[in-house]
Amino acid sequence: MLPHEKELVERLKNEPFALIGINTDPDLDAFKERCKKENVSWRNSWQGSTSGPLCRAWGVTSYPTIYVLDHKGVIRYQNVRGPAMDQAVDRLLAEMKAEKEKEAKSGGK
């Protein structure tokens, strides 16, 4: 998935978009080395195991688990990959832009 994630981050670098990774590998040094080797440029959280606090809070039970949230923090898509992930993100960005335009036209009301 890394090549696709890199493409997505690069394509959307000027958009209000963030990719956040959660890693459960037990070895922190190996995790850091892999991120460096793979040129991972987005935020990542190392949890050390599948029972880490973020995994428990988000109810992650299998890997990889993908959540796509909208600009209000609402999970709108789950476990979309490849082109389906691109479509989900693009759709949410378009919705957000349309909402902001509508607010601007109505004077923010």
C-alpha positions in Angstrom: 0.0 0.0 0.0 2.9 2.3 0.5 3.3 3.3 -3.2 -0.3 4.2 -3.4 -0.2 6.2 -0.2 2.8 8.1 -1.4 1.0 9.0 -4.6 -2.1 10.1 -2.7 -0.1 12.3 -0.3 1.9 13.8 -3.2 -1.3 14.4 -5.3 -3.1 16.1 -2.4 -0.2 18.0 -0.9 -1.9 21.4 -1.5 -5.3 20.2 -0.3 -6.8 20.0 3.2 -5.9 16.3 3.5 -3.9 14.3 6.0 -2.9 10.6 5.9 -2.1 9.2 9.3 -0.6 5.8 9.8 -0.8 3.6 12.9 1.9 0.9 13.3 1.6 -2.1 15.6 4.9 -3.8 15.0 6.7 -4.6 18.2 10.1 -3.2 17.3 10.2 0.6 17.4 13.7 0.8 15.8 12.6 -1.4 12.9 9.5 0.8 12.4 11.6 3.9 12.3 14.1 2.4 9.9 11.3 1.2 7.6 9.7 4.7 7.5 13.1 6.2 6.7 13.9 3.5 4.0 10.4 3.9 2.4 10.5 7.7 2.6 7.2 7.8 4.6 6.5 11.5 4.9 3.2 11.5 6.7 2.5 11.3 10.4 2.6 7.8 12.0 2.0 6.6 15.4 3.8 3.5 16.7 1.7 1.5 19.1 4.0 -1.5 19.7 1.2 -4.0 19.5 -2.4 -4.6 18.4 -3.5 -3.7 21.9 -2.1 -0.2 21.8 -4.4 2.7 22.9 -5.3 3.9 19.4 -6.1 0.4 18.2 -8.4 -0.1 21.2 -10.0 3.4 20.9 -10.8 2.9 17.2 -11.8 -0.8 17.5 -9.2 -2.0 15.0 -9.4 -5.8 14.7 -7.6 -6.5 11.4 -4.8 -5.0 9.4 -4.7 -3.0 7.4 -7.7 -1.1 8.6 -8.5 2.1 6.7 -10.8 4.9 7.9 -11.6 7.9 5.7 -12.9 10.8 7.7 -14.6 13.9 6.5 -13.6 17.4 7.5 -15.9 17.2 10.5 -14.1 14.1 11.8 -16.9 11.6 10.9 -15.9 8.2 9.5 -17.4 8.1 6.0 -15.6 5.2 4.5 -14.0 2.1 5.9 -11.4 -0.3 4.3 -11.3 1.4 0.9 -8.1 0.8 -1.0 -6.5 1.9 -4.3 -8.9 3.7 -6.7 -11.8 3.4 -4.2 -9.7 5.2 -1.6 -8.9 8.0 -4.2 -12.6 8.3 -5.1 -13.6 8.5 -1.4 -11.1 11.2 -0.6 -11.9 13.2 -3.8 -15.6 13.0 -3.1 -15.1 14.3 0.5 -12.9 17.1 -0.6 -15.5 18.1 -3.2 -18.2 18.0 -0.6 -16.2 20.2 1.8 -15.4 22.7 -1.0 -19.1 22.9 -2.0 -20.1 23.4 1.6 -17.6 26.2 2.1 -18.7 27.9 -1.1 -22.3 27.7 0.0 -21.4 29.2 3.4 -19.5 32.0 1.7 -22.5 32.8 -0.6 -24.9 32.9 2.3 -22.6 35.1 4.4 -21.5 32.2 6.7 -25.0 31.4 8.0 
